[in-house]
Amino acid sequence: MMNDKDCFLQNLQSLADAVVAMFGRSCEACVHDLTSLHSSLVYIRGEVTHRLPGAPATDLLVKMINSPKDNGDMHTYCTTNSEGRSLKSTTTLMRDEEGRAIAAFCINFDTTEFYNAGQALLPFLHPEIGAPSSTETFANSAGETVEALFRNAVREIGKHQTTMNVDERKRLIAILEADGLFLFKGAVEQVAKMMGITRFTVYNYLKRVRSTTPTDTREDPQ
């Protein structure tokens, strides 16, 4: 016979099934038992983050548990999975009558393909987007500048970095090199993380780019 906690967690599992059934293969729903943080993930439906039951609580989830109760839940925040794919996530804490967080219900939605679709449609919906423009990010750290340069380069190619083929990745690195991104210390490691590849792969692309005759990297290769 199930106790109250087991019954509650089972109800959350049914809710996870319903959410993923509604939103399909790009969606993942998870149930965490917060009374056992080292193996809090008791149920997961979907394969967005590629975790299995028995996985520990995430760093963000631990921070939320230890934050004041009135901080609230976190809805539709952006994050990335281990492959560098872009996710939109929601985390809701379930509390007992004394206000203690005892469970969490989490949704992770992979928005990578939606990004690609949106980039493909933009020139048709807004022709002016292809016109020359100038933007500036007033960063508070070198990492923010690197991220801004990276986002601009990805936007030029018009495809999410984790879905690029080899030629597109090489072109991305060429744009970043031309824009001076690799002048920043630690830029290779940061770019590798955002692309979902190793830093050795980034170094390899960069070596190939630097060994070729300079060309206009913003033109599609023919």
Order of alpha helices (4+ residues) and beta strands (2+ residues): alpha-beta-beta-alpha-beta-beta-beta-alpha-alpha-alpha-alpha-alpha
